[in-house]
């Protein structure tokens, strides 16, 4: 299995936003960054997915919808990916699904996704923070310690 973990794009600044955090959208720059970054990875053949699961928060939903258009994959909301989710809870939700596609993209938040990546890769000391729009690719079996991190990509790294 290939599992991709994508942090949402650049959101509107929380202090400048008049609404609640859950409804905070991406900036125009954030939308552009997501589209350009994912388009470049897709064009290189580095990013192909069968399904996208997203946090219900607006900034993640927008990121997932852009990813769905770029990658031609369906998008579903998974409440367990909301900000503040535990890796155990995310993994349990994935395991409960009747079908987990061979190539899956998760769209969520820090520190939830990095903690999930660490758990799946079997390293409690493995820690990093995904930059906004940062992407990790894992390969292996969807189980604690069953995967390895194949690569990490950040938007600024692509030329």
mmCIF file of the C-alpha atoms, coordinates in Angstrom:
data_MODEL
# 
_entry.id   MODEL 
# 
loop_
_atom_site.group_PDB 
_atom_site.id 
_atom_site.type_symbol 
_atom_site.label_atom_id 
_atom_site.label_alt_id 
_atom_site.label_comp_id 
_atom_site.label_asym_id 
_atom_site.label_entity_id 
_atom_site.label_seq_id 
_atom_site.pdbx_PDB_ins_code 
_atom_site.Cartn_x 
_atom_site.Cartn_y 
_atom_site.Cartn_z 
_atom_site.occupancy 
_atom_site.B_iso_or_equiv 
_atom_site.pdbx_formal_charge 
_atom_site.auth_seq_id 
_atom_site.auth_comp_id 
_atom_site.auth_asym_id 
_atom_site.auth_atom_id 
_atom_site.pdbx_PDB_model_num 
ATOM 1   C CA . UNK A 1 1   ? 0.000   0.000  0.000   1.00 0.00 ? 1   UNK A CA 1 
ATOM 2   C CA . UNK A 1 2   ? 1.013   3.597  -0.632  1.00 0.00 ? 2   UNK A CA 1 
ATOM 3   C CA . UNK A 1 3   ? -0.173  6.121  1.931   1.00 0.00 ? 3   UNK A CA 1 
ATOM 4   C CA . UNK A 1 4   ? 0.284   9.846  1.417   1.00 0.00 ? 4   UNK A CA 1 
ATOM 5   C CA . UNK A 1 5   ? -0.119  12.304 4.290   1.00 0.00 ? 5   UNK A CA 1 
ATOM 6   C CA . UNK A 1 6   ? -0.710  15.903 3.185   1.00 0.00 ? 6   UNK A CA 1 
ATOM 7   C CA . UNK A 1 7   ? -0.951  18.892 5.484   1.00 0.00 ? 7   UNK A CA 1 
ATOM 8   C CA . UNK A 1 8   ? -3.453  21.517 4.367   1.00 0.00 ? 8   UNK A CA 1 
ATOM 9   C CA . UNK A 1 9   ? -2.300  24.626 2.491   1.00 0.00 ? 9   UNK A CA 1 
ATOM 10  C CA . UNK A 1 10  ? -1.774  28.121 3.902   1.00 0.00 ? 10  UNK A CA 1 
ATOM 11  C CA . UNK A 1 11  ? -4.896  29.290 5.766   1.00 0.00 ? 11  UNK A CA 1 
ATOM 12  C CA . UNK A 1 12  ? -6.109  32.774 6.564   1.00 0.00 ? 12  UNK A CA 1 
ATOM 13  C CA . UNK A 1 13  ? -4.365  34.052 9.700   1.00 0.00 ? 13  UNK A CA 1 
ATOM 14  C CA . UNK A 1 14  ? -6.350  33.040 12.765  1.00 0.00 ? 14  UNK A CA 1 
ATOM 15  C CA . UNK A 1 15  ? -6.015  36.483 14.382  1.00 0.00 ? 15  UNK A CA 1 
ATOM 16  C CA . UNK A 1 16  ? -7.349  38.182 11.242  1.00 0.00 ? 16  UNK A CA 1 
ATOM 17  C CA . UNK A 1 17  ? -10.152 35.656 10.748  1.00 0.00 ? 17  UNK A CA 1 
ATOM 18  C CA . UNK A 1 18  ? -13.524 36.649 12.133  1.00 0.00 ? 18  UNK A CA 1 
ATOM 19  C CA . UNK A 1 19  ? -14.977 33.145 12.325  1.00 0.00 ? 19  UNK A CA 1 
ATOM 20  C CA . UNK A 1 20  ? -14.161 29.980 14.207  1.00 0.00 ? 20  UNK A CA 1 
ATOM 21  C CA . UNK A 1 21  ? -11.053 27.946 13.502  1.00 0.00 ? 21  UNK A CA 1 
ATOM 22  C CA . UNK A 1 22  ? -12.989 25.093 11.867  1.00 0.00 ? 22  UNK A CA 1 
ATOM 23  C CA . UNK A 1 23  ? -14.308 27.421 9.152   1.00 0.00 ? 23  UNK A CA 1 
ATOM 24  C CA . UNK A 1 24  ? -10.958 29.131 8.475   1.00 0.00 ? 24  UNK A CA 1 
ATOM 25  C CA . UNK A 1 25  ? -10.288 28.901 4.709   1.00 0.00 ? 25  UNK A CA 1 
ATOM 26  C CA . UNK A 1 26  ? -7.138  28.819 2.633   1.00 0.00 ? 26  UNK A CA 1 
ATOM 27  C CA . UNK A 1 27  ? -5.693  32.056 1.353   1.00 0.00 ? 27  UNK A CA 1 
ATOM 28  C CA . UNK A 1 28  ? -5.496  32.577 -2.409  1.00 0.00 ? 28  UNK A CA 1 
ATOM 29  C CA . UNK A 1 29  ? -1.762  31.938 -2.125  1.00 0.00 ? 29  UNK A CA 1 
ATOM 30  C CA . UNK A 1 30  ? -2.530  28.739 -0.219  1.00 0.00 ? 30  UNK A CA 1 
ATOM 31  C CA . UNK A 1 31  ? -4.893  27.539 -2.939  1.00 0.00 ? 31  UNK A CA 1 
ATOM 32  C CA . UNK A 1 32  ? -2.306  28.273 -5.642  1.00 0.00 ? 32  UNK A CA 1 
ATOM 33  C CA . UNK A 1 33  ? 0.459   26.580 -3.678  1.00 0.00 ? 33  UNK A CA 1 
ATOM 34  C CA . UNK A 1 34  ? -1.568  23.381 -3.258  1.00 0.00 ? 34  UNK A CA 1 
ATOM 35  C CA . UNK A 1 35  ? -2.506  23.261 -6.929  1.00 0.00 ? 35  UNK A CA 1 
ATOM 36  C CA . UNK A 1 36  ? 0.990   23.964 -8.255  1.00 0.00 ? 36  UNK A CA 1 
ATOM 37  C CA . UNK A 1 37  ? 2.711   21.592 -5.818  1.00 0.00 ? 37  UNK A CA 1 
ATOM 38  C CA . UNK A 1 38  ? 0.381   18.660 -6.388  1.00 0.00 ? 38  UNK A CA 1 
ATOM 39  C CA . UNK A 1 39  ? 0.296   19.250 -10.153 1.00 0.00 ? 39  UNK A CA 1 
ATOM 40  C CA . UNK A 1 40  ? 4.100   19.140 -10.275 1.00 0.00 ? 40  UNK A CA 1 
ATOM 41  C CA . UNK A 1 41  ? 4.257   15.906 -8.247  1.00 0.00 ? 41  UNK A CA 1 
ATOM 42  C CA . UNK A 1 42  ? 1.509   14.351 -10.353 1.00 0.00 ? 42  UNK A CA 1 
ATOM 43  C CA . UNK A 1 43  ? 3.238   15.342 -13.625 1.00 0.00 ? 43  UNK A CA 1 
ATOM 44  C CA . UNK A 1 44  ? 6.456   13.684 -12.396 1.00 0.00 ? 44  UNK A CA 1 
ATOM 45  C CA . UNK A 1 45  ? 4.582   10.488 -11.596 1.00 0.00 ? 45  UNK A CA 1 
ATOM 46  C CA . UNK A 1 46  ? 5.333   10.871 -7.881  1.00 0.00 ? 46  UNK A CA 1 
ATOM 47  C CA . UNK A 1 47  ? 1.702   11.222 -6.806  1.00 0.00 ? 47  UNK A CA 1 
ATOM 48  C CA . UNK A 1 48  ? -1.101  8.927  -7.954  1.00 0.00 ? 48  UNK A CA 1 
ATOM 49  C CA . UNK A 1 49  ? -3.973  8.079  -5.619  1.00 0.00 ? 49  UNK A CA 1 
ATOM 50  C CA . UNK A 1 50  ? -7.236  6.166  -5.779  1.00 0.00 ? 50  UNK A CA 1 
ATOM 51  C CA . UNK A 1 51  ? -9.055  8.050  -2.993  1.00 0.00 ? 51  UNK A CA 1 
ATOM 52  C CA . UNK A 1 52  ? -8.641  11.095 -0.762  1.00 0.00 ? 52  UNK A CA 1 
ATOM 53  C CA . UNK A 1 53  ? -9.810  11.246 2.856   1.00 0.00 ? 53  UNK A CA 1 
ATOM 54  C CA . UNK A 1 54  ? -9.942  14.675 4.467   1.00 0.00 ? 54  UNK A CA 1 
ATOM 55  C CA . UNK A 1 55  ? -10.409 16.352 7.798   1.00 0.00 ? 55  UNK A CA 1 
ATOM 56  C CA . UNK A 1 56  ? -13.754 18.149 8.011   1.00 0.00 ? 56  UNK A CA 1 
ATOM 57  C CA . UNK A 1 57  ? -12.084 21.525 8.721   1.00 0.00 ? 57  UNK A CA 1 
ATOM 58  C CA . UNK A 1 58  ? -12.496 24.049 5.886   1.00 0.00 ? 58  UNK A CA 1 
ATOM 59  C CA . UNK A 1 59  ? -8.793  24.494 5.093   1.00 0.00 ? 59  UNK A CA 1 
ATOM 60  C CA . UNK A 1 60  ? -8.306  20.730 4.784   1.00 0.00 ? 60  UNK A CA 1 
ATOM 61  C CA . UNK A 1 61  ? -11.504 20.342 2.750   1.00 0.00 ? 61  UNK A CA 1 
ATOM 62  C CA . UNK A 1 62  ? -10.342 23.008 0.296   1.00 0.00 ? 62  UNK A CA 1 
ATOM 63  C CA . UNK A 1 63  ? -6.941  21.332 0.032   1.00 0.00 ? 63  UNK A CA 1 
ATOM 64  C CA . UNK A 1 64  ? -8.587  17.949 -0.571  1.00 0.00 ? 64  UNK A CA 1 
ATOM 65  C CA . UNK A 1 65  ? -10.924 19.331 -3.236  1.00 0.00 ? 65  UNK A CA 1 
ATOM 66  C CA . UNK A 1 66  ? -7.968  20.824 -5.114  1.00 0.00 ? 66  UNK A CA 1 
ATOM 67  C CA . UNK A 1 67  ? -6.129  17.503 -4.794  1.00 0.00 ? 67  UNK A CA 1 
ATOM 68  C CA . UNK A 1 68  ? -9.185  15.677 -6.096  1.00 0.00 ? 68  UNK A CA 1 
ATOM 69  C CA . UNK A 1 69  ? -9.316  17.878 -9.207  1.00 0.00 ? 69  UNK A CA 1 
ATOM 70  C CA . UNK A 1 70  ? -5.568  17.621 -9.854  1.00 0.00 ? 70  UNK A CA 1 
ATOM 71  C CA . UNK A 1 71  ? -5.339  13.875 -9.230  1.00 0.00 ? 71  UNK A CA 1 
ATOM 72  C CA . UNK A 1 72  ? -8.750  12.816 -10.552 1.00 0.00 ? 72  UNK A CA 1 
ATOM 73  C CA . UNK A 1 73  ? -9.615  11.045 -7.315  1.00 0.00 ? 73  UNK A CA 1 
ATOM 74  C CA . UNK A 1 74  ? -12.792 11.087 -5.214  1.00 0.00 ? 74  UNK A CA 1 
ATOM 75  C CA . UNK A 1 75  ? -12.769 12.964 -1.906  1.00 0.00 ? 75  UNK A CA 1 
ATOM 76  C CA . UNK A 1 76  ? -14.462 11.837 1.305   1.00 0.00 ? 76  UNK A CA 1 
ATOM 77  C CA . UNK A 1 77  ? -14.610 13.484 4.711   1.00 0.00 ? 77  UNK A CA 1 
ATOM 78  C CA . UNK A 1 78  ? -13.257 11.460 7.629   1.00 0.00 ? 78  UNK A CA 1 
ATOM 79  C CA . UNK A 1 79  ? -14.108 13.076 10.967  1.00 0.00 ? 79  UNK A CA 1 
ATOM 80  C CA . UNK A 1 80  ? -11.227 11.273 12.695  1.00 0.00 ? 80  UNK A CA 1 
ATOM 81  C CA . UNK A 1 81  ? -8.787  13.478 10.703  1.00 0.00 ? 81  UNK A CA 1 
ATOM 82  C CA . UNK A 1 82  ? -10.055 16.686 12.377  1.00 0.00 ? 82  UNK A CA 1 
ATOM 83  C CA . UNK A 1 83  ? -7.430  18.761 14.132  1.00 0.00 ? 83  UNK A CA 1 
ATOM 84  C CA . UNK A 1 84  ? -6.452  17.200 17.456  1.00 0.00 ? 84  UNK A CA 1 
ATOM 85  C CA . UNK A 1 85  ? -6.960  13.611 16.291  1.00 0.00 ? 85  UNK A CA 1 
ATOM 86  C CA . UNK A 1 86  ? -4.853  10.856 17.792  1.00 0.00 ? 86  UNK A CA 1 
ATOM 87  C CA . UNK A 1 87  ? -2.919  8.511  15.504  1.00 0.00 ? 87  UNK A CA 1 
ATOM 88  C CA . UNK A 1 88  ? -4.623  5.522  17.178  1.00 0.00 ? 88  UNK A CA 1 
ATOM 89  C CA . UNK A 1 89  ? -8.041  6.926  16.374  1.00 0.00 ? 89  UNK A CA 1 
ATOM 90  C CA . UNK A 1 90  ? -7.102  7.644  12.737  1.00 0.00 ? 90  UNK A CA 1 
ATOM 91  C CA . UNK A 1 91  ? -5.653  4.157  12.247  1.00 0.00 ? 91  UNK A CA 1 
ATOM 92  C CA . UNK A 1 92  ? -8.677  2.514  13.878  1.00 0.00 ? 92  UNK A CA 1 
ATOM 93  C CA . UNK A 1 93  ? -10.995 4.452  11.539  1.00 0.00 ? 93  UNK A CA 1 
ATOM 94  C CA . UNK A 1 94  ? -8.978  3.322  8.532   1.00 0.00 ? 94  UNK A CA 1 
ATOM 95  C CA . UNK A 1 95  ? -9.031  -0.290 9.741   1.00 0.00 ? 95  UNK A CA 1 
ATOM 96  C CA . UNK A 1 96  ? -12.838 -0.139 10.136  1.00 0.00 ? 96  UNK A CA 1 
ATOM 97  C CA . UNK A 1 97  ? -13.292 0.819  6.500   1.00 0.00 ? 97  UNK A CA 1 
ATOM 98  C CA . UNK A 1 98  ? -14.540 -2.039 4.345   1.00 0.00 ? 98  UNK A CA 1 
ATOM 99  C CA . UNK A 1 99  ? -12.141 -1.089 1.597   1.00 0.00 ? 99  UNK A CA 1 
ATOM 100 C CA . UNK A 1 100 ? -8.849  0.741  1.900   1.00 0.00 ? 100 UNK A CA 1 
ATOM 101 C CA . UNK A 1 101 ? -7.485  1.572  -1.556  1.00 0.00 ? 101 UNK A CA 1 
ATOM 102 C CA . UNK A 1 102 ? -3.937  0.651  -2.530  1.00 0.00 ? 102 UNK A CA 1 
ATOM 103 C CA . UNK A 1 103 ? -3.051  4.346  -2.954  1.00 0.00 ? 103 UNK A CA 1 
ATOM 104 C CA . UNK A 1 104 ? -4.614  6.626  -0.354  1.00 0.00 ? 104 UNK A CA 1 
ATOM 105 C CA . UNK A 1 105 ? -4.125  10.326 0.394   1.00 0.00 ? 105 UNK A CA 1 
ATOM 106 C CA . UNK A 1 106 ? -4.964  11.702 3.850   1.00 0.00 ? 106 UNK A CA 1 
ATOM 107 C CA . UNK A 1 107 ? -5.393  15.468 4.233   1.00 0.00 ? 107 UNK A CA 1 
ATOM 108 C CA . UNK A 1 108 ? -5.107  16.826 7.747   1.00 0.00 ? 108 UNK A CA 1 
ATOM 109 C CA . UNK A 1 109 ? -3.173  18.823 10.297  1.00 0.00 ? 109 UNK A CA 1 
ATOM 110 C CA . UNK A 1 110 ? -0.074  19.094 12.476  1.00 0.00 ? 110 UNK A CA 1 
ATOM 111 C CA . UNK A 1 111 ? 0.816   17.430 14.758  1.00 0.00 ? 111 UNK A CA 1 
ATOM 112 C CA . UNK A 1 112 ? -1.717  14.678 13.964  1.00 0.00 ? 112 UNK A CA 1 
ATOM 113 C CA . UNK A 1 113 ? -0.340  13.557 10.606  1.00 0.00 ? 113 UNK A CA 1 
ATOM 114 C CA . UNK A 1 114 ? 3.333   13.515 11.673  1.00 0.00 ? 114 UNK A CA 1 
ATOM 115 C CA . UNK A 1 115 ? 2.372   11.460 14.740  1.00 0.00 ? 115 UNK A CA 1 
ATOM 116 C CA . UNK A 1 116 ? 0.476   9.018  12.485  1.00 0.00 ? 116 UNK A CA 1 
ATOM 117 C CA . UNK A 1 117 ? 3.458   8.773  10.136  1.00 0.00 ? 117 UNK A CA 1 
ATOM 118 C CA . UNK A 1 118 ? 5.743   8.080  13.110  1.00 0.00 ? 118 UNK A CA 1 
ATOM 119 C CA . UNK A 1 119 ? 3.440   5.391  14.471  1.00 0.00 ? 119 UNK A CA 1 
ATOM 120 C CA . UNK A 1 120 ? 3.071   3.637  11.119  1.00 0.00 ? 120 UNK A CA 1 
ATOM 121 C CA . UNK A 1 121 ? 6.813   3.808  10.512  1.00 0.00 ? 121 UNK A CA 1 
ATOM 122 C CA . UNK A 1 122 ? 7.421   2.245  13.934  1.00 0.00 ? 122 UNK A CA 1 
ATOM 123 C CA . UNK A 1 123 ? 9.469   5.050  15.392  1.00 0.00 ? 123 UNK A CA 1 
ATOM 124 C CA . UNK A 1 124 ? 8.225   6.783  18.484  1.00 0.00 ? 124 UNK A CA 1 
ATOM 125 C CA . UNK A 1 125 ? 11.283  9.007  18.248  1.00 0.00 ? 125 UNK A CA 1 
ATOM 126 C CA . UNK A 1 126 ? 10.595  9.798  14.572  1.00 0.00 ? 126 UNK A CA 1 
ATOM 127 C CA . UNK A 1 127 ? 9.340   13.329 14.722  1.00 0.00 ? 127 UNK A CA 1 
ATOM 128 C CA . UNK A 1 128 ? 9.012   16.160 12.262  1.00 0.00 ? 128 UNK A CA 1 
ATOM 129 C CA . UNK A 1 129 ? 6.458   18.784 11.454  1.00 0.00 ? 129 UNK A CA 1 
ATOM 130 C CA . UNK A 1 130 ? 4.945   18.898 8.000   1.00 0.00 ? 130 UNK A CA 1 
ATOM 131 C CA . UNK A 1 131 ? 5.188   22.359 6.502   1.00 0.00 ? 131 UNK A CA 1 
ATOM 132 C CA . UNK A 1 132 ? 1.924   23.713 5.199   1.00 0.00 ? 132 UNK A CA 1 
ATOM 133 C CA . UNK A 1 133 ? 1.240   21.706 2.062   1.00 0.00 ? 133 UNK A CA 1 
ATOM 134 C CA . UNK A 1 134 ? 4.011   19.274 3.078   1.00 0.00 ? 134 UNK A CA 1 
ATOM 135 C CA . UNK A 1 135 ? 3.597   15.686 1.909   1.00 0.00 ? 135 UNK A CA 1 
ATOM 136 C CA . UNK A 1 136 ? 4.895   12.354 3.215   1.00 0.00 ? 136 UNK A CA 1 
ATOM 137 C CA . UNK A 1 137 ? 4.780   9.107  1.221   1.00 0.00 ? 137 UNK A CA 1 
ATOM 138 C CA . UNK A 1 138 ? 4.736   5.805  3.108   1.00 0.00 ? 138 UNK A CA 1 
ATOM 139 C CA . UNK A 1 139 ? 4.865   2.275  1.730   1.00 0.00 ? 139 UNK A CA 1 
ATOM 140 C CA . UNK A 1 140 ? 3.978   -1.040 3.315   1.00 0.00 ? 140 UNK A CA 1 
ATOM 141 C CA . UNK A 1 141 ? 1.208   -2.553 5.391   1.00 0.00 ? 141 UNK A CA 1 
ATOM 142 C CA . UNK A 1 142 ? -1.280  -0.277 7.134   1.00 0.00 ? 142 UNK A CA 1 
ATOM 143 C CA . UNK A 1 143 ? -0.319  -1.270 10.696  1.00 0.00 ? 143 UNK A CA 1 
ATOM 144 C CA . UNK A 1 144 ? 1.758   0.069  13.561  1.00 0.00 ? 144 UNK A CA 1 
ATOM 145 C CA . UNK A 1 145 ? 5.351   -0.300 12.403  1.00 0.00 ? 145 UNK A CA 1 
ATOM 146 C CA . UNK A 1 146 ? 4.189   -1.798 9.100   1.00 0.00 ? 146 UNK A CA 1 
ATOM 147 C CA . UNK A 1 147 ? 5.237   1.061  6.844   1.00 0.00 ? 147 UNK A CA 1 
ATOM 148 C CA . UNK A 1 148 ? 8.367   2.964  5.927   1.00 0.00 ? 148 UNK A CA 1 
ATOM 149 C CA . UNK A 1 149 ? 8.706   6.604  4.954   1.00 0.00 ? 149 UNK A CA 1 
ATOM 150 C CA . UNK A 1 150 ? 9.665   6.632  1.267   1.00 0.00 ? 150 UNK A CA 1 
ATOM 151 C CA . UNK A 1 151 ? 10.004  10.412 1.041   1.00 0.00 ? 151 UNK A CA 1 
ATOM 152 C CA . UNK A 1 152 ? 8.983   13.819 2.333   1.00 0.00 ? 152 UNK A CA 1 
ATOM 153 C CA . UNK A 1 153 ? 8.312   16.737 -0.021  1.00 0.00 ? 153 UNK A CA 1 
ATOM 154 C CA . UNK A 1 154 ? 7.806   20.432 0.581   1.00 0.00 ? 154 UNK A CA 1 
ATOM 155 C CA . UNK A 1 155 ? 6.483   22.915 -1.989  1.00 0.00 ? 155 UNK A CA 1 
ATOM 156 C CA . UNK A 1 156 ? 9.701   24.968 -2.023  1.00 0.00 ? 156 UNK A CA 1 
ATOM 157 C CA . UNK A 1 157 ? 11.798  21.915 -2.936  1.00 0.00 ? 157 UNK A CA 1 
ATOM 158 C CA . UNK A 1 158 ? 10.328  21.444 -6.401  1.00 0.00 ? 158 UNK A CA 1 
ATOM 159 C CA . UNK A 1 159 ? 12.018  23.363 -9.174  1.00 0.00 ? 159 UNK A CA 1 
# 
